[in-house]
Amino acid sequence: MILAGYQAPSTLGRLLLDGEKIIRIHCEEIAVAARIRMLDEYSGHADQPRLLKWFQSTQPMQHDVFLVHGEDHSRTALAELIKGLGIAKKNLRLPVIGETARLSKTAGAKTTHVRATVQPKALECDWHNSYASTVIALKQKLATMKNDFERQHLLQTIERTVLKPSQPRRRKR
């Protein structure tokens, strides 16, 4: 299994990279039998051309490719680009929630669809997603500001607005 890009602490990717032998996915314990490798110089978000170049360098592809990260339309678009490199459609997998893959050195990947263990509501964006996107947007905004004074001013404004709500004003008598 190849993990591309940074794996944040406490994520499944980080656990795999750290060599955990048993992981939990949707409350089920799963033994890890795969060899885990990391390509730190690649990011599926920003390095699509480099990923495609890497796929091209692995030809002929001996195993299946699982595209598991990202929205369906993004994974489908990447799969089309990979097919354009000569990787057979039968070797490209875009698993869905509830799909299980059994991997074998001799038989390749066999997938079966099982009843989803995750409720659809759990897949919707929640405050964690909003928090993550807000932090990313703030980081990008700070990076584009002209100087540290502007950055500090923005952060102080956020702090006053969010972290220290104003007290109700008292009327003068």
C-alpha positions as CSV (number, residue, x, y, z in Angstrom):
1,M,0.0,0.0,0.0
2,I,1.4,3.4,-1.0
3,L,0.3,6.4,1.0
4,A,0.8,9.7,-0.8
5,G,1.5,12.9,1.2
6,Y,1.4,13.8,4.8
7,Q,-0.5,11.5,7.2
8,A,-1.8,13.5,10.1
9,P,-1.5,12.2,13.7
10,S,-4.3,9.9,14.8
11,T,-5.4,9.2,11.2
12,L,-5.7,5.8,9.7
13,G,-2.8,6.6,7.3
14,R,-0.6,7.6,10.2
15,L,-1.4,4.4,12.1
16,L,-0.6,2.3,9.1
17,L,2.6,4.2,8.5
18,D,3.7,3.8,12.1
19,G,3.4,0.0,11.7
20,E,0.3,-0.8,13.6
21,K,-0.5,-4.5,13.1
22,I,-4.2,-4.2,14.0
23,I,-6.4,-1.2,13.1
24,R,-10.0,-0.3,13.6
25,I,-12.2,0.7,10.8
26,H,-15.8,1.5,11.6
27,C,-15.6,-0.4,14.9
28,E,-14.1,-3.5,13.3
29,E,-10.6,-4.7,14.1
30,I,-8.6,-5.5,11.0
31,A,-5.2,-7.2,10.8
32,V,-2.7,-5.3,8.6
33,A,-0.9,-7.7,6.3
34,A,0.1,-5.1,3.7
35,R,3.5,-3.6,3.3
36,I,3.1,0.1,3.8
37,R,5.2,2.7,1.9
38,M,5.0,6.5,1.8
39,L,5.7,8.8,-1.1
40,D,6.1,12.0,0.8
41,E,6.9,14.0,-2.2
42,Y,3.5,13.4,-3.8
43,S,0.1,14.9,-3.0
44,G,-3.1,13.9,-4.7
45,H,-4.4,17.4,-4.3
46,A,-1.5,19.4,-5.8
47,D,0.7,17.0,-7.7
48,Q,-1.5,15.2,-10.2
49,P,1.0,15.6,-13.0
50,R,3.7,14.0,-10.8
51,L,1.4,11.2,-9.7
52,L,0.6,10.5,-13.4
53,K,4.3,10.5,-14.2
54,W,4.9,8.0,-11.3
55,F,2.1,5.7,-12.6
56,Q,3.6,5.8,-16.1
57,S,7.0,4.8,-14.6
58,T,5.5,1.7,-13.0
59,Q,4.3,0.2,-16.3
60,P,3.5,-2.5,-16.9
61,M,1.2,-2.4,-13.8
62,Q,1.3,-5.7,-12.0
63,H,-1.4,-5.0,-9.4
64,D,-4.7,-3.2,-9.0
65,V,-4.8,0.5,-8.2
66,F,-7.3,1.7,-5.6
67,L,-8.3,5.3,-5.7
68,V,-9.8,5.8,-2.3
69,H,-9.3,9.5,-1.4
70,G,-11.4,12.4,-2.7
71,E,-14.9,12.9,-4.1
72,D,-16.3,10.6,-6.6
73,H,-16.0,13.0,-9.6
74,S,-12.3,13.7,-8.7
75,R,-11.5,10.0,-8.4
76,T,-13.3,9.2,-11.7
77,A,-11.3,12.0,-13.4
78,L,-8.0,10.7,-12.1
79,A,-9.0,7.2,-13.1
80,E,-9.6,8.4,-16.7
81,L,-6.2,10.0,-16.8
82,I,-4.5,6.9,-15.4
83,K,-6.3,4.7,-18.1
84,G,-4.9,7.1,-20.7
85,L,-1.4,5.9,-19.6
86,G,-2.3,2.3,-20.5
87,I,-3.4,0.9,-17.2
88,A,-6.3,-1.5,-17.8
89,K,-9.7,-0.4,-16.6
90,K,-10.0,-3.8,-14.8
91,N,-7.0,-2.8,-12.7
92,L,-8.5,0.5,-11.5
93,R,-10.7,0.4,-8.4
94,L,-12.8,3.2,-7.1
95,P,-14.3,1.6,-4.0
96,V,-17.5,2.8,-2.4
97,I,-18.6,2.7,1.2
98,G,-19.4,-0.8,2.1
99,E,-17.1,-2.4,-0.5
100,T,-14.5,-4.9,0.7
101,A,-11.4,-6.0,-1.2
102,R,-9.6,-9.2,-0.6
103,L,-6.1,-8.9,-1.9
104,S,-4.0,-11.9,-3.0
105,K,-0.6,-12.1,-4.6
106,T,-1.8,-14.7,-7.1
107,A,-5.4,-13.8,-7.8
108,G,-5.2,-10.0,-7.5
109,A,-8.0,-8.1,-5.9
110,K,-11.5,-9.5,-5.6
111,T,-14.1,-7.1,-4.4
112,T,-17.5,-7.8,-2.8
113,H,-20.1,-5.4,-1.7
114,V,-21.3,-5.7,1.8
115,R,-23.9,-3.9,3.8
116,A,-22.5,-0.4,4.7
117,T,-21.4,-0.2,8.3
118,V,-21.6,3.6,8.2
119,Q,-24.8,5.5,8.2
120,P,-25.1,8.0,5.3
121,K,-25.5,10.8,7.8
122,A,-22.1,10.1,9.1
123,L,-20.6,10.9,5.7
124,E,-22.0,14.4,5.6
125,C,-20.0,17.4,6.4
126,D,-20.2,18.4,10.1
127,W,-18.5,20.9,12.3
128,H,-15.2,19.0,12.1
129,N,-15.2,19.5,8.3
130,S,-16.1,23.2,8.7
131,Y,-13.3,23.6,11.3
132,A,-10.7,22.0,9.0
133,S,-11.7,24.1,6.0
134,T,-11.7,27.3,8.1
135,V,-8.2,26.6,9.5
136,I,-7.0,25.9,5.9
137,A,-8.6,29.1,4.6
138,L,-7.1,31.1,7.5
139,K,-3.7,29.7,6.8
140,Q,-4.0,30.6,3.1
141,K,-5.2,34.1,3.9
142,L,-2.3,34.7,6.4
143,A,0.1,33.5,3.7
144,T,-1.1,36.1,1.2
145,M,-1.1,39.1,3.5
146,K,1.6,41.7,3.0
147,N,3.3,41.7,6.4
148,D,3.3,40.5,9.9
149,F,1.4,43.6,11.1
150,E,-1.6,42.7,8.9
151,R,-1.4,39.1,10.0
152,Q,-1.4,40.1,13.7
153,H,-4.3,42.5,13.2
154,L,-6.4,39.8,11.5
155,L,-5.6,37.3,14.3
156,Q,-6.5,39.9,17.0
157,T,-9.7,40.6,15.3
158,I,-10.6,37.0,15.2
159,E,-9.6,36.6,18.8
160,R,-11.8,39.5,19.9
161,T,-14.7,38.3,17.9
162,V,-14.6,34.6,18.6
163,L,-12.6,33.8,21.7
164,K,-13.6,36.8,23.8
165,P,-17.3,37.6,23.1
166,S,-18.2,41.1,24.0
167,Q,-20.1,41.7,27.2
168,P,-23.6,43.2,27.1
169,R,-23.2,47.0,27.3
170,R,-24.4,48.7,30.4
171,R,-26.6,51.7,30.0
172,K,-25.3,54.9,31.7
173,R,-27.7,56.4,34.2
